[in-house]
Amino acid sequence: MKNTKKGSWDLSPLYKSDTDPQIEKDLAYHKKQSYVFIDKWQDRTDYLESATILEEALMDYESWLDSGGILGEIGYYFSLRSAQEENNPKLKARDNQLNDWATKISNDAQFFTLRLAKIPLPLQQEFLNNKDLKSWHYFLKNIFDDAKYLLSEPEEKIMSLKSAPAHSKWVEMLSSLLSKETRTVYGRDGKKATLSFSEITGLLSHTNKKIRDKAFLEFNNILNQYSDVAEAEINSILLNKKINDELRGLPRPDSSRHLSDDIPTEIVDVLLSEVRKAYNLSKKYYNLKAKLFGKNTLDYHERNVPYGHIKKSYSYDESLKLVAEVFRKLDPDFHRYFQNFVTKKQIDVYPNIGKSGGAFCAYNRPTSPVYILLNHTDELRDVLTIAHEAGHGINDEFMKESQSALYFGTPMVTAEVASTFCEDFVFEELLRQADDDLRLSLLMSKLSDEISTIMRQVAAYSFEQELHSEFRKQGYLSKENIGQIFRKHMKSYMGQAVLESPGTENWWIYWSHFRNFFYVYSYASGLLISKSMQASFKEDNKFIDKIKTFLRAGSSKSPQELFNDMGIDISDPKFWAKGLQEIDTLIKETEKLAKKLKKI
């Protein structure tokens, strides 16, 4: 789909339109290729006993994935189109068709990994030590590690078939309902305007009290309107999750996340514990912010209101120029990849009714273009969002240099490292150009982001832990009960300086990460690890070579191995505590500047 307006994606490298005849041709091709692999291996067991034959099977499997696997670019294209038009019924219908198609082939092909998982333990070790199978060592190790939680082949097919109606379709329903909503609020210019839910979300932290309070009112009205639907939705997917975990014999609700991320539960628990111990830092920050605003307490939706008067807005073009210059100084490859995103129209820039809210970076396979979605509204935060999502994209481009489709992806614990690394250097450039007044505003903005990324996300993870635990005890949770749990954990990191304003008990409704269970710890881990990398780079710019090696690795090693290669021990509580100490230092610097300027 060629871009028809300024700032939208050019999807033509994938397909020319939603009805491009090439789509049907490619569907036929990928089906044929899929069954070439399936038909060759599904009735054989010799690859489970011989390293030589297993090597042949793994080469075939990897070649199939490299050729596009089940859907090639088709599923990718329609997922991007759906993000542009969440309420387009034709796209919804097409998505259903493709899901049915993909699920059928996926079920027919899953015998391969399921049978690998059942290889006897002595033979597993023999295969892992075989030099000819070295390229697939990590792939096989993950399969062998997950083996005890896998069901039989027929049972796994049922689990796959039910995943859409029992989980994703519920989530899509709520997201679609919210995206359709519009309300009359005060726009950024202070004049009344009818805006979409995502646009209203962007006004919640506006510096103009009239604008943000009206947005807050209507935002709460929308959430309240769908609170009964959300109650049914969340209970349904919690039940499905409980059933899945019990069938697989998983010890904790978050165990499946840790297994899929190949991160020991003990390491995640250490991270969570260290951050919870540091909640006093976020409470200190909100106390400081309230003082700077001349108040004892902040309303809930005011916690992210920018401090100070940043007179300059940042147009998209100005933002691009600033980010590009920072990347040019960091590394030529960073700059080159970023410029390609811009010139090849791989960024969808502005908010629109029906468009997905927030921001993301999407990738498919090593031969696919990266696409970035923004909702740019010319604010300072939007500059950092560009840097953040571009960081993801740059990570993807580095992976393309080294990884096949088999290892083309980032483990969850490392997924936010490149993005926060890039974002922080752009922030430092903004800070470098600032006078003391602007510097105070920028420091407060940075602290806001870091508190949200680390403390808020760990509080969100804690909410998820109690949510799943209580559901499994009670069997069903009312929206009021969920709201109480949500408020409890938000209060735990914010303290008394932030009020739990009426309506905020429903804010779990729009937080999509709670439907992608236990994902949010990766924001905290990513930023804290990124801080370590930044410090090493500042000490010696040649460290960028190690960072690039890390970014190229994709999912070819476990996160723990990747960091060990860089001299980072993520199992040590002191490592996480050291990163948190930097936030303490930043708060002290900000308080000192505020006193110097007689703001507090």
C-alpha positions as CSV (number, residue, x, y, z in Angstrom):
1,M,0.0,0.0,0.0
2,K,1.6,3.2,-1.2
3,N,1.5,6.1,1.3
4,T,-1.4,8.4,0.3
5,K,-0.7,11.1,2.8
6,K,2.3,12.7,4.4
7,G,3.8,10.7,7.2
8,S,2.2,7.4,6.5
9,W,3.9,4.1,5.7
10,D,4.8,3.0,2.3
11,L,3.9,-0.7,2.5
12,S,4.5,-1.3,-1.2
13,P,7.7,-3.2,-0.6
14,L,5.4,-5.8,1.0
15,Y,2.2,-5.4,-1.2
16,K,0.8,-2.7,-3.4
17,S,-2.7,-2.9,-1.8
18,D,-5.0,-5.0,0.4
19,T,-6.2,-6.8,-2.8
20,D,-2.8,-7.1,-4.5
21,P,-3.1,-10.3,-6.6
22,Q,0.4,-11.3,-5.5
23,I,-1.0,-12.0,-2.0
24,E,-2.9,-15.1,-3.3
25,K,0.1,-16.2,-5.3
26,D,2.2,-16.0,-2.2
27,L,-0.3,-17.8,0.0
28,A,-0.2,-20.7,-2.5
29,Y,3.7,-20.6,-2.5
30,H,4.0,-20.6,1.3
31,K,1.5,-23.4,1.6
32,K,3.4,-25.5,-0.9
33,Q,6.8,-24.8,0.8
34,S,5.3,-25.6,4.2
35,Y,4.1,-28.9,3.1
36,V,7.3,-29.7,1.4
37,F,8.9,-29.7,4.8
38,I,5.9,-31.3,6.6
39,D,5.5,-34.1,4.1
40,K,9.2,-34.9,4.2
41,W,9.5,-35.3,7.9
42,Q,6.1,-35.9,9.6
43,D,6.2,-39.7,9.2
44,R,9.9,-40.1,10.0
45,T,11.6,-40.7,13.3
46,D,15.2,-41.3,12.2
47,Y,16.1,-37.6,12.8
48,L,15.4,-38.2,16.5
49,E,18.1,-40.8,16.7
50,S,20.9,-39.8,14.3
51,A,22.9,-36.5,14.5
52,T,23.5,-36.7,10.7
53,I,19.9,-36.9,9.8
54,L,18.9,-34.4,12.5
55,E,21.4,-31.9,10.8
56,E,19.5,-32.4,7.5
57,A,16.1,-31.9,9.2
58,L,17.3,-28.7,11.0
59,M,18.7,-27.3,7.7
60,D,15.3,-28.0,6.1
61,Y,13.5,-26.4,9.0
62,E,15.7,-23.3,8.9
63,S,15.4,-23.0,5.1
64,W,11.6,-23.1,5.4
65,L,11.6,-20.3,8.0
66,D,14.1,-18.2,5.8
67,S,11.8,-18.6,2.8
68,G,8.9,-17.1,4.8
69,G,7.5,-19.9,6.9
70,I,3.8,-20.1,6.9
71,L,2.7,-16.6,5.8
72,G,5.9,-14.8,4.6
73,E,5.1,-11.1,4.4
74,I,1.3,-11.6,4.2
75,G,0.6,-11.7,8.0
76,Y,3.0,-8.9,8.6
77,Y,1.4,-6.7,6.0
78,F,-2.1,-7.1,7.3
79,S,-1.0,-6.6,11.0
80,L,0.4,-3.2,9.9
81,R,-2.7,-2.3,8.0
82,S,-4.8,-3.3,11.0
83,A,-2.7,-0.9,13.2
84,Q,-3.6,1.9,10.7
85,E,-7.3,1.0,10.6
86,E,-8.3,-0.9,13.7
87,N,-12.0,-0.8,12.9
88,N,-11.9,-1.8,9.2
89,P,-14.2,-4.8,8.9
90,K,-12.5,-6.0,5.7
91,L,-9.2,-6.1,7.5
92,K,-10.8,-7.9,10.4
93,A,-12.2,-10.5,8.1
94,R,-8.9,-11.0,6.3
95,D,-7.1,-11.3,9.6
96,N,-9.5,-14.1,10.7
97,Q,-8.9,-15.9,7.4
98,L,-5.2,-15.7,7.7
99,N,-5.2,-16.8,11.4
100,D,-7.3,-19.9,10.4
101,W,-4.9,-20.6,7.6
102,A,-1.8,-20.2,9.7
103,T,-3.2,-22.1,12.6
104,K,-3.9,-25.1,10.4
105,I,-0.4,-25.2,8.9
106,S,1.2,-24.5,12.3
107,N,-0.6,-27.4,13.9
108,D,0.5,-29.7,11.0
109,A,4.1,-28.6,11.5
110,Q,4.4,-28.6,15.2
111,F,5.2,-32.3,15.3
112,F,8.8,-31.4,14.6
113,T,9.6,-29.4,17.7
114,L,7.3,-31.6,19.9
115,R,9.1,-34.7,18.9
116,L,12.5,-33.1,19.3
117,A,11.4,-32.3,22.9
118,K,10.7,-36.0,23.6
119,I,14.3,-37.1,22.7
120,P,15.7,-39.1,25.6
121,L,17.9,-37.2,28.0
122,P,21.2,-39.0,27.2
123,L,20.7,-38.4,23.4
124,Q,19.8,-34.8,24.1
125,Q,23.2,-34.2,25.6
126,E,24.9,-36.0,22.8
127,F,23.2,-33.8,20.2
128,L,24.0,-30.6,22.2
129,N,27.7,-31.6,22.3
130,N,27.8,-32.5,18.6
131,K,30.0,-30.1,16.6
132,D,28.0,-30.5,13.4
133,L,24.9,-29.3,15.3
134,K,26.6,-26.3,16.8
135,S,24.5,-23.8,14.8
136,W,21.4,-25.1,16.3
137,H,22.7,-25.7,19.9
138,Y,20.7,-22.9,21.4
139,F,17.5,-23.8,19.5
140,L,17.7,-27.4,20.7
141,K,18.6,-26.4,24.2
142,N,15.5,-24.3,24.5
143,I,13.3,-27.1,23.2
144,F,14.9,-29.6,25.6
145,D,14.5,-27.2,28.5
146,D,10.8,-26.7,27.8
147,A,10.1,-30.4,27.2
148,K,8.6,-31.2,30.6
149,Y,5.9,-28.5,30.1
150,L,4.8,-29.7,26.7
151,L,1.7,-31.9,26.1
152,S,1.1,-34.6,23.5
153,E,0.8,-33.6,19.8
154,P,-3.0,-33.8,19.7
155,E,-3.3,-31.8,22.9
156,E,-0.9,-29.1,21.6
157,K,-3.0,-28.8,18.5
158,I,-6.1,-28.1,20.7
159,M,-4.1,-25.5,22.7
160,S,-3.1,-23.7,19.5
161,L,-6.6,-23.8,18.0
162,K,-8.3,-22.4,21.1
163,S,-5.8,-19.5,21.6
164,A,-7.6,-17.1,19.4
165,P,-11.2,-17.5,20.8
166,A,-10.0,-17.9,24.3
167,H,-7.5,-15.0,24.4
168,S,-6.6,-12.8,21.4
169,K,-10.2,-12.3,20.1
170,W,-11.2,-11.0,23.6
171,V,-8.3,-8.6,23.6
172,E,-8.9,-7.4,20.1
173,M,-12.6,-6.8,20.9
174,L,-11.8,-4.4,23.8
175,S,-9.1,-2.6,21.9
176,S,-11.4,-2.1,19.0
177,L,-14.2,-0.8,21.1
178,L,-11.9,1.7,22.8
179,S,-10.4,2.9,19.5
180,K,-13.8,3.6,18.1
181,E,-14.6,6.1,20.9
182,T,-14.5,9.8,20.3
183,R,-15.4,12.6,22.8
184,T,-15.6,16.4,22.6
185,V,-12.7,17.8,24.6
186,Y,-10.4,20.8,24.5
187,G,-7.7,20.2,21.9
188,R,-4.1,21.2,22.2
189,D,-5.0,24.7,21.0
190,G,-7.6,25.1,23.8
191,K,-10.6,24.9,21.4
192,K,-13.3,22.3,21.6
193,A,-12.7,19.3,19.3
194,T,-13.9,15.8,18.8
195,L,-11.0,13.5,19.3
196,S,-10.3,9.8,19.3
197,F,-9.5,7.8,22.4
198,S,-5.7,7.7,21.6
199,E,-5.7,11.4,21.1
200,I,-7.5,12.0,24.4
201,T,-4.9,9.8,26.1
202,G,-2.2,12.1,24.8
203,L,-3.9,15.1,26.5
204,L,-3.9,13.6,30.0
205,S,-0.6,15.2,30.8
206,H,-1.1,18.5,29.0
207,T,0.4,21.5,30.7
208,N,-2.9,23.3,30.5
209,K,-5.1,22.3,33.4
210,K,-8.4,22.9,31.6
211,I,-7.3,20.7,28.7
212,R,-5.9,17.8,30.8
213,D,-8.8,17.8,33.3
214,K,-11.4,17.6,30.6
215,A,-9.4,14.9,28.9
216,F,-9.2,13.0,32.2
217,L,-13.0,13.3,32.7
218,E,-13.8,11.9,29.2
219,F,-11.0,9.3,29.4
220,N,-12.6,8.0,32.6
221,N,-16.0,8.1,31.1
222,I,-14.9,5.9,28.2
223,L,-13.2,3.4,30.6
224,N,-16.3,3.3,32.8
225,Q,-18.5,2.7,29.8
226,Y,-16.5,-0.4,29.0
227,S,-15.7,-1.5,32.5
228,D,-18.3,-4.4,32.4
229,V,-16.9,-5.6,29.1
230,A,-13.4,-5.3,30.4
231,E,-14.3,-7.3,33.5
232,A,-15.6,-10.2,31.3
233,E,-12.6,-9.9,29.0
234,I,-9.9,-10.0,31.7
235,N,-11.6,-12.9,33.6
236,S,-11.9,-14.9,30.4
237,I,-8.2,-14.6,29.5
238,L,-7.2,-15.2,33.1
239,L,-9.2,-18.4,33.1
240,N,-7.7,-19.5,29.8
241,K,-4.2,-18.7,31.3
242,K,-5.0,-20.7,34.4
243,I,-6.2,-23.7,32.4
244,N,-3.1,-23.6,30.2
245,D,-0.7,-23.4,33.2
246,E,-2.4,-26.3,35.0
247,L,-2.4,-28.5,32.0
248,R,1.3,-27.9,31.5
249,G,2.2,-28.2,35.2
250,L,3.8,-24.7,35.4
251,P,4.7,-23.8,38.9
252,R,3.8,-20.0,38.8
253,P,1.6,-17.8,36.6
254,D,4.8,-16.0,35.3
255,S,6.8,-19.2,34.7
256,S,5.8,-19.5,31.0
257,R,7.0,-15.9,30.4
258,H,10.4,-16.7,32.0
259,L,10.7,-19.9,30.0
260,S,9.8,-18.2,26.7
261,D,12.4,-15.4,27.5
262,D,15.0,-18.0,28.6
263,I,15.6,-16.0,31.8
264,P,15.8,-17.9,35.1
265,T,12.9,-17.0,37.4
266,E,15.5,-16.3,40.2
267,I,17.0,-13.4,38.1
268,V,13.6,-11.8,37.5
269,D,12.8,-12.2,41.2
270,V,16.1,-10.5,42.1
271,L,15.3,-7.6,39.7
272,L,11.8,-7.2,41.2
273,S,13.1,-7.3,44.8
274,E,15.8,-4.7,44.2
275,V,13.4,-2.3,42.5
276,R,10.7,-2.7,45.2
277,K,13.4,-1.8,47.8
278,A,14.0,1.4,45.8
279,Y,10.4,2.6,45.8
280,N,11.5,5.3,48.1
281,L,13.2,6.9,45.1
282,S,9.9,7.2,43.2
283,K,8.1,8.6,46.3
284,K,10.9,11.1,46.7
285,Y,10.5,12.2,43.1
286,Y,6.7,12.7,43.3
287,N,7.2,14.7,46.5
288,L,9.7,16.9,44.7
289,K,7.3,17.3,41.7
290,A,4.4,18.3,44.0
291,K,6.6,20.9,45.6
292,L,7.7,22.3,42.2
293,F,4.0,22.6,41.3
294,G,3.4,24.4,44.6
295,K,1.1,21.6,45.9
296,N,1.1,19.0,48.6
297,T,-0.3,16.3,46.3
298,L,-0.7,15.6,42.6
299,D,-3.9,14.2,41.0
300,Y,-3.2,10.8,39.4
301,H,-3.3,12.1,35.8
302,E,-0.9,15.0,36.8
303,R,2.0,12.7,37.7
304,N,3.4,13.0,34.2
305,V,2.6,16.6,33.5
306,P,5.8,18.2,32.2
307,Y,7.4,20.6,34.7
308,G,8.3,24.0,33.5
309,H,7.5,25.8,30.3
310,I,9.1,24.2,27.3
311,K,8.2,27.0,24.8
312,K,9.6,25.2,21.8
313,S,7.5,22.5,20.1
314,Y,9.3,19.9,18.2
315,S,7.9,19.3,14.7
316,Y,8.4,16.0,13.2
317,D,11.1,17.3,10.8
318,E,12.9,19.1,13.7
319,S,12.8,15.9,15.8
320,L,14.2,13.9,12.9
321,K,17.1,16.3,12.5
322,L,18.0,16.2,16.2
323,V,17.8,12.4,16.5
324,A,19.8,11.9,13.3
325,E,22.6,14.1,14.5
326,V,22.8,12.2,17.8
327,F,23.0,8.9,16.0
328,R,25.6,10.2,13.6
329,K,27.8,11.0,16.6
330,L,27.2,7.6,18.2
331,D,28.0,5.4,15.3
332,P,27.8,5.6,11.4
333,D,25.6,2.4,11.3
334,F,23.1,3.8,13.7
335,H,22.8,7.0,11.6
336,R,22.6,5.1,8.3
337,Y,19.8,2.8,9.5
338,F,17.8,5.6,10.9
339,Q,18.1,7.7,7.7
340,N,16.8,4.7,5.8
341,F,13.7,4.5,8.0
342,V,12.9,8.1,7.1
343,T,13.7,8.2,3.4
344,K,12.0,4.8,2.7
345,K,8.8,5.9,4.5
346,Q,9.0,3.2,7.1
347,I,7.5,5.6,9.8
348,D,3.8,6.2,10.2
349,V,3.8,9.6,12.1
350,Y,0.5,11.3,13.1
351,P,-2.6,10.2,15.1
352,N,-5.7,9.4,13.2
353,I,-9.2,8.1,14.2
354,G,-9.1,4.3,14.1
355,K,-5.3,4.2,14.2
356,S,-3.6,2.2,17.0
357,G,-2.5,4.4,19.9
358,G,1.0,4.6,21.4
359,A,4.1,3.7,19.4
360,F,5.8,0.5,18.3
361,C,8.5,-0.9,16.0
362,A,7.6,-3.9,14.0
363,Y,9.7,-6.5,12.2
364,N,9.0,-9.8,10.5
365,R,12.0,-11.6,9.1
366,P,15.6,-10.8,8.0
367,T,14.4,-9.7,4.5
368,S,11.5,-7.6,5.6
369,P,11.5,-3.8,6.1
370,V,11.2,-2.5,9.6
371,Y,8.1,-0.3,10.3
372,I,7.7,2.2,13.1
373,L,4.4,3.6,14.3
374,L,4.2,6.9,16.1
375,N,1.4,9.3,17.3
376,H,3.5,12.5,17.0
377,T,2.0,15.6,18.4
378,D,5.1,18.0,18.4
379,E,5.9,17.6,22.1
380,L,9.3,17.0,23.7
381,R,8.3,13.4,24.6
382,D,7.7,12.7,20.9
383,V,11.3,13.4,20.2
384,L,12.3,10.7,22.7
385,T,9.7,8.4,21.4
386,I,11.2,8.6,17.9
387,A,14.7,7.8,19.4
388,H,13.2,4.9,21.4
389,E,11.4,3.2,18.5
390,A,14.3,3.9,16.2
391,G,16.5,2.1,18.7
392,H,14.3,-1.0,18.3
393,G,14.6,-0.7,14.5
394,I,18.4,-0.3,14.6
395,N,18.6,-3.4,16.7
396,D,16.5,-5.3,14.1
397,E,18.8,-4.0,11.3
398,F,21.9,-5.3,13.2
399,M,20.2,-8.7,13.6
400,K,19.7,-8.8,9.9
401,E,23.5,-8.7,9.4
402,S,24.0,-12.0,11.3
403,Q,20.9,-14.0,12.0
404,S,18.7,-16.4,10.0
405,A,15.0,-16.4,10.7
406,L,15.5,-19.0,13.4
407,Y,17.3,-16.5,15.7
408,F,15.8,-13.3,14.3
409,G,14.3,-11.8,17.5
410,T,15.2,-10.4,20.9
411,P,14.7,-12.1,24.2
412,M,12.2,-10.1,26.3
413,V,14.8,-9.2,28.9
414,T,17.0,-7.6,26.3
415,A,14.2,-6.1,24.1
416,E,14.3,-2.7,25.6
417,V,18.1,-2.3,25.8
418,A,18.7,-0.7,22.3
419,S,15.7,1.5,22.5
420,T,16.6,3.0,25.9
421,F,20.2,3.3,24.9
422,C,19.3,5.5,21.9
423,E,16.7,7.4,23.8
424,D,19.1,8.4,26.6
425,F,21.7,9.8,24.3
426,V,19.1,11.9,22.5
427,F,18.0,13.2,25.9
428,E,21.5,14.1,26.8
429,E,21.7,16.2,23.6
430,L,18.6,18.0,24.6
431,L,20.1,18.6,28.1
432,R,23.4,19.9,26.7
433,Q,21.6,22.6,24.7
434,A,19.5,23.8,27.7
435,D,19.9,26.7,30.2
436,D,19.3,26.1,33.9
437,D,15.5,26.6,33.7
438,L,15.1,24.3,30.8
439,R,17.6,21.9,32.3
440,L,15.4,21.5,35.4
441,S,12.4,20.8,33.2
442,L,14.4,18.2,31.2
443,L,15.7,16.5,34.4
444,M,12.2,16.3,35.8
445,S,11.0,14.8,32.4
446,K,13.8,12.3,32.5
447,L,13.1,11.3,36.0
448,S,9.4,10.9,35.1
449,D,10.3,8.5,32.3
450,E,12.8,6.5,34.4
451,I,10.4,6.2,37.3
452,S,7.6,5.0,34.9
453,T,10.0,2.6,33.1
454,I,11.4,1.0,36.2
455,M,9.2,1.5,39.3
456,R,5.9,1.8,37.6
457,Q,6.5,-1.3,35.5
458,V,7.6,-3.3,38.4
459,A,4.5,-2.2,40.3
460,A,2.5,-3.3,37.2
461,Y,4.2,-6.7,37.3
462,S,3.3,-6.9,41.0
463,F,-0.3,-6.1,40.1
464,E,-0.3,-8.9,37.6
465,Q,1.1,-11.3,40.1
466,E,-1.7,-10.6,42.6
467,L,-4.3,-10.5,39.9
468,H,-3.5,-14.0,38.7
469,S,-3.1,-15.2,42.3
470,E,-6.5,-13.8,43.4
471,F,-8.2,-15.1,40.3
472,R,-7.0,-18.6,41.0
473,K,-8.2,-18.4,44.6
474,Q,-11.6,-16.9,43.9
475,G,-12.5,-18.1,40.4
476,Y,-13.8,-14.7,39.2
477,L,-12.8,-11.1,40.0
478,S,-15.2,-8.1,39.8
479,K,-14.0,-4.9,38.2
480,E,-14.1,-3.3,41.7
481,N,-11.9,-6.1,43.1
482,I,-9.5,-5.6,40.2
483,G,-9.5,-1.9,40.7
484,Q,-8.6,-2.2,44.4
485,I,-5.6,-4.5,43.5
486,F,-4.5,-2.0,40.8
487,R,-4.7,1.0,43.1
488,K,-2.8,-0.8,45.8
489,H,0.2,-1.5,43.6
490,M,0.2,1.9,42.0
491,K,0.1,3.5,45.4
492,S,3.0,1.3,46.5
493,Y,5.5,3.1,44.3
494,M,4.0,6.6,44.1
495,G,3.3,7.1,47.8
496,Q,1.2,9.8,49.4
497,A,2.2,12.6,47.0
498,V,-0.1,11.2,44.2
499,L,-3.8,10.9,44.8
500,E,-5.8,7.9,43.7
501,S,-8.3,10.1,41.9
502,P,-11.8,8.8,41.3
503,G,-11.9,6.8,38.0
504,T,-8.3,5.7,38.2
505,E,-9.4,2.3,39.6
506,N,-10.3,1.5,35.9
507,W,-7.0,2.4,34.3
508,W,-5.9,-1.3,34.1
509,I,-8.5,-1.5,31.3
510,Y,-6.6,0.3,28.6
511,W,-3.1,-1.0,29.7
512,S,-2.6,-3.6,26.9
513,H,0.5,-5.1,28.4
514,F,-1.6,-6.8,31.1
515,R,-3.0,-9.0,28.3
516,N,0.5,-9.9,27.2
517,F,1.1,-11.5,30.5
518,F,4.2,-10.6,32.6
519,Y,5.8,-8.7,29.8
520,V,6.4,-5.4,31.7
521,Y,9.5,-6.5,33.7
522,S,11.5,-6.2,30.5
523,Y,11.1,-2.4,30.5
524,A,12.9,-2.2,33.9
525,S,15.5,-4.7,33.0
526,G,16.2,-3.1,29.7
527,L,16.7,0.4,31.1
528,L,18.9,-0.7,33.9
529,I,21.1,-2.9,31.6
530,S,21.2,0.0,29.1
531,K,22.5,2.3,31.8
532,S,25.4,-0.1,32.4
533,M,26.2,-0.1,28.6
534,Q,26.0,3.7,28.4
535,A,28.5,4.1,31.3
536,S,30.9,1.7,29.6
537,F,30.5,3.6,26.3
538,K,31.2,6.9,27.9
539,E,34.4,5.5,29.5
540,D,35.6,4.1,26.2
541,N,33.8,4.9,22.9
542,K,35.3,1.7,21.4
543,F,32.8,-0.2,23.6
544,I,30.3,0.5,20.8
545,D,31.8,-2.5,19.0
546,K,30.7,-4.8,21.9
547,I,27.3,-3.2,21.9
548,K,26.9,-3.8,18.2
549,T,28.0,-7.4,18.6
550,F,25.3,-7.7,21.3
551,L,22.7,-6.2,19.0
552,R,23.6,-8.6,16.2
553,A,23.2,-11.7,18.4
554,G,19.4,-11.7,18.4
555,S,18.1,-14.8,20.1
556,S,21.2,-16.9,19.3
557,K,22.2,-17.1,23.0
558,S,20.4,-16.8,26.3
559,P,20.3,-13.3,27.8
560,Q,22.5,-14.4,30.6
561,E,25.2,-15.6,28.1
562,L,24.9,-12.4,26.1
563,F,25.6,-10.3,29.2
564,N,28.3,-12.6,30.5
565,D,30.1,-12.0,27.2
566,M,30.1,-8.3,28.0
567,G,31.2,-8.8,31.6
568,I,27.8,-8.1,33.0
569,D,26.4,-10.4,35.7
570,I,22.6,-9.9,35.8
571,S,22.2,-12.5,38.6
572,D,24.0,-10.2,41.1
573,P,21.6,-8.0,43.1
574,K,24.4,-5.4,43.2
575,F,24.2,-5.0,39.4
576,W,20.6,-3.9,39.6
577,A,21.2,-1.8,42.7
578,K,24.0,0.1,40.9
579,G,21.6,1.2,38.2
580,L,19.0,2.3,40.7
581,Q,21.7,4.3,42.5
582,E,22.0,6.4,39.3
583,I,18.4,7.4,39.7
584,D,19.1,8.5,43.3
585,T,22.0,10.6,42.0
586,L,19.8,12.2,39.3
587,I,17.1,13.1,41.9
588,K,19.7,14.7,44.1
589,E,21.1,16.7,41.2
590,T,17.6,17.8,40.3
591,E,16.8,18.8,43.9
592,K,20.0,20.8,44.1
593,L,19.2,22.7,40.9
594,A,15.6,23.4,42.0
595,K,17.0,24.9,45.2
596,K,19.6,26.9,43.3
597,L,16.8,28.4,41.2
598,K,14.7,28.9,44.3
599,K,11.9,26.7,43.0
600,I,11.5,24.8,46.2
